[in-house]
């Protein structure tokens, strides 16, 4: 087996592992990559990895922000339930938001690495 085939296999395995554990991150990252590649005919390999990184981070982040907005909208514009959740324990809430953001960032970086690996091995 050549080195290119091993890199392709590792990239696909990482992508499959991410898809089984974090499907929202992978879905958003690949949709973002698809939309960027449709606009730019000759997308470089690094550009594909950057697009997957941005989509894998910003997609789930905006999804959860829209979910919070929907929670407020379904309560008739009342922010009290959301404020009760956020202000019940401010240390736990801030730690939870930090861990959530860090986890999203790690998932997006792993997605970008897998896209970079697969794209490099396919472009050779």
PyMOL commands that set and color helices and strands:
alter all, ss='L'
color gray80, all
select helices_A, chain A and resi 3-21+23-39+45-74+80-87+90-123
alter helices_A, ss='H'
color red, helices_A
deselect
rebuild
show_as cartoon
